[in-house]
Amino acid sequence: MLLVAVLGGTAAAAVVMFGLAPRRAGTQGPPGTATVVEVIDGDTLVVDLDGGDVHVRLIGIDTPETVAPDRPDECFGAEASQQLAALAPPGTAIRLERDVEARDQYDRLLAYVYRARDDLFLNVAQVTGGFAEPLAYPPNTAHRADFEQAEREARTAGVGLWTACGGADVPLG
């Protein structure tokens, strides 16, 4: 495992590369880089990282549910999934930045995700567009202020789920 510290604002984050398996042909890149394989929902991706498929949870945000087996689908969930798929379709090169904890209770890699070609911060983009709300997962809070500012802007502009649903976590039906 290679660990490189990256300072951002007042909080430190880390970029990490996991040696999971031999690389697939054509997938080599700098530490912390991966390629999108599939979009699961508005805050979860499957990526090719070091030649293996890894589930990645975009930390610091929460999008309406669409795939949780024990919860109803929520208002604007399909749109949040479609937006993440538009921002990072399969084949998109991304950069993963870690915070304090590597994985969640479902063994998903926790990461701040940046599109490689233009450094678009996907976690913030989901909030800014009204497709997600901030959700702090202590101790993984390096970008909490960024997410909270993005939410204020989205609410003020009345975009996404803030207008379509009246707020977050609204079940369909």
Secondary structure, DSSP 8 states (H G I E B T S, - for coil): -EEEEEEETTEEEEEEE---S---TT---STTEEEEEEEEETTEEEEEETTEEEEEEETTEE---SS-TTS--BTTHHHHHHHHHHHS-TT-EEEEEB-S-SB-TT--EEEEEEETTT--BHHHHHHHTTS-EE--BTTB-TTHHHHHHHHHHHHHHT-THHHHTSSSS-B--
